[in-house]
């Protein structure tokens, strides 16, 4: 089942349906936003086969500049999304809910800038590194048990792991691990 109530942490084993649900949403978004976006990618834990995840589809939308956000906001509202306040410069987040549960997040940012590259790099690293994926599963389960009603603390405590993975990726990209 897709969706989690706002503020709660509920993990589920990987589900093949998540990629199909992403494909369906990507088609909808592409058809409605085609002139405003550069790229759409499935990100977050539901995009990584074998990873336990909150059953919420995270979608990264790359735009050419943040100037298009004003137009994009209106379009995604028409598709049932509401803006979520975030404290990251250069990123806008929208949520889609069904029956009081968040089912999708849109993460809108400038294509191929740092925020975009970090999201894609983290996903791709975990897809290709089974040991890191297992380590992340263990951490997520510990944090979900510790913070079942506090998604903010859950997310904040995962940040150190994410930052370490991104450091590894950047180190490898600078030829230090080759």
C-alpha positions as CSV (number, residue, x, y, z in Angstrom):
1,X,0.0,0.0,0.0
2,X,1.3,3.4,-0.9
3,X,1.4,6.3,1.6
4,X,2.3,7.3,5.1
5,X,0.5,9.6,7.5
6,X,2.2,13.0,7.9
7,X,5.0,12.8,10.6
8,X,5.0,9.0,10.9
9,X,7.8,6.6,10.0
10,X,6.7,3.3,8.6
11,X,9.1,1.2,6.6
12,X,8.1,-1.6,4.2
13,X,10.2,-4.1,2.2
14,X,11.0,-3.1,-1.4
15,X,8.0,-3.5,-3.7
16,X,8.2,-3.9,-7.5
17,X,5.1,-1.8,-7.8
18,X,6.9,1.3,-6.7
19,X,8.8,1.7,-10.0
20,X,5.5,1.2,-11.9
21,X,3.8,3.9,-9.7
22,X,6.7,6.2,-10.5
23,X,6.4,5.5,-14.2
24,X,2.7,6.3,-14.1
25,X,3.3,9.6,-12.2
26,X,6.2,10.5,-14.5
27,X,3.9,10.2,-17.5
28,X,1.3,12.5,-15.9
29,X,3.9,15.0,-14.8
30,X,5.7,14.9,-18.2
31,X,2.4,15.5,-20.1
32,X,1.4,18.4,-17.9
33,X,4.8,20.1,-17.3
34,X,6.7,19.2,-20.5
35,X,7.6,22.9,-21.3
36,X,8.8,23.6,-17.7
37,X,11.1,20.7,-16.9
38,X,14.4,19.3,-18.1
39,X,14.4,15.9,-16.4
40,X,12.3,13.6,-14.1
41,X,14.0,10.9,-12.0
42,X,12.8,8.4,-9.4
43,X,14.9,9.0,-6.3
44,X,14.7,8.1,-2.6
45,X,14.5,4.6,-1.1
46,X,11.6,3.4,-3.3
47,X,13.9,3.8,-6.3
48,X,16.5,1.3,-4.9
49,X,15.7,-2.3,-5.4
50,X,15.9,-4.3,-2.2
51,X,15.9,-1.3,0.1
52,X,13.3,-0.9,2.9
53,X,11.4,2.4,2.5
54,X,8.6,4.5,3.6
55,X,6.1,3.8,0.8
56,X,6.2,7.3,-0.6
57,X,7.4,7.8,-4.2
58,X,10.1,10.5,-4.3
59,X,10.4,12.2,-7.6
60,X,13.2,14.7,-8.5
61,X,12.3,17.3,-11.1
62,X,15.1,19.1,-12.7
63,X,14.3,22.6,-14.1
64,X,16.5,25.0,-16.0
65,X,16.1,27.8,-13.4
66,X,14.1,28.5,-10.3
67,X,12.2,31.2,-12.3
68,X,10.0,28.4,-13.7
69,X,8.9,27.5,-10.2
70,X,6.0,30.0,-10.2
71,X,4.5,28.5,-13.3
72,X,5.2,25.0,-12.1
73,X,3.6,25.6,-8.7
74,X,0.2,26.3,-10.3
75,X,0.4,23.3,-12.6
76,X,1.3,20.8,-9.8
77,X,-1.5,22.2,-7.6
78,X,-3.9,21.3,-10.4
79,X,-2.5,17.7,-10.2
80,X,-3.2,17.5,-6.5
81,X,0.1,18.5,-5.0
82,X,0.6,21.0,-2.2
83,X,3.8,22.9,-1.4
84,X,5.7,21.7,1.7
85,X,7.9,24.3,3.4
86,X,11.5,23.3,3.3
87,X,14.6,25.1,4.6
88,X,16.9,24.4,1.6
89,X,17.8,27.2,-0.8
90,X,17.3,26.1,-4.4
91,X,14.8,23.3,-3.6
92,X,11.0,23.3,-3.6
93,X,9.1,20.3,-2.3
94,X,5.5,19.3,-3.1
95,X,3.4,16.5,-1.6
96,X,0.5,14.5,-3.0
97,X,-1.9,12.9,-0.5
98,X,-4.6,10.3,-0.7
99,X,-6.8,9.4,2.3
100,X,-4.7,11.5,4.7
101,X,-1.5,9.7,3.6
102,X,1.4,11.2,1.7
103,X,1.9,9.1,-1.4
104,X,4.4,11.2,-3.5
105,X,7.0,14.0,-3.0
106,X,8.2,16.2,-5.8
107,X,11.7,17.6,-5.2
108,X,12.1,20.5,-7.7
109,X,15.6,21.8,-8.2
110,X,17.9,23.1,-10.9
111,X,19.0,20.3,-13.1
112,X,22.7,19.2,-12.8
113,X,23.4,21.6,-9.9
114,X,24.6,20.3,-6.5
115,X,21.2,19.3,-5.0
116,X,20.3,17.4,-8.2
117,X,23.6,15.7,-8.5
118,X,23.6,14.7,-4.8
119,X,20.2,13.0,-5.1
120,X,21.1,11.1,-8.2
121,X,24.6,10.2,-6.9
122,X,23.2,8.8,-3.6
123,X,20.6,6.7,-5.4
124,X,23.1,5.4,-7.9
125,X,25.7,4.6,-5.3
126,X,23.3,2.5,-3.2
127,X,22.1,0.7,-6.3
128,X,25.6,-0.4,-7.0
129,X,27.0,-1.0,-3.5
130,X,25.3,-3.9,-1.7
131,X,27.3,-3.4,1.5
132,X,26.2,0.2,1.8
133,X,22.6,-0.7,1.0
134,X,22.6,-3.3,3.9
135,X,24.2,-0.7,6.2
136,X,21.5,1.8,5.2
137,X,18.7,-0.7,5.7
138,X,20.0,-1.5,9.2
139,X,20.2,2.2,10.1
140,X,16.8,3.0,8.7
141,X,15.2,0.1,10.8
142,X,17.0,1.3,14.0
143,X,15.8,4.9,13.4
144,X,12.2,3.8,12.5
145,X,12.0,1.9,15.8
146,X,13.5,4.9,17.7
147,X,11.4,7.6,16.0
148,X,8.1,6.0,14.8
149,X,6.2,9.3,15.3
150,X,9.0,11.7,14.4
151,X,9.9,11.8,10.8
152,X,12.0,14.9,11.3
153,X,14.4,13.2,13.8
154,X,14.4,10.1,11.6
155,X,15.5,12.1,8.6
156,X,18.0,14.3,10.5
157,X,19.7,11.2,11.9
158,X,20.0,9.6,8.4
159,X,21.8,12.7,7.2
160,X,25.3,11.7,8.5
161,X,25.1,8.4,6.6
162,X,23.9,10.2,3.4
163,X,26.7,12.8,3.8
164,X,29.3,10.0,4.2
165,X,28.1,8.3,1.0
166,X,28.2,11.6,-0.9
167,X,31.8,12.1,0.3
168,X,32.7,8.6,-1.0
169,X,31.1,9.4,-4.4
170,X,32.9,12.7,-4.7
171,X,36.2,11.1,-3.7
172,X,35.7,8.4,-6.4
173,X,34.7,11.1,-9.0
174,X,37.9,12.9,-8.3
175,X,39.9,9.7,-9.3
176,X,41.1,9.0,-5.7
177,X,39.4,5.6,-5.6
178,X,40.4,4.5,-9.1
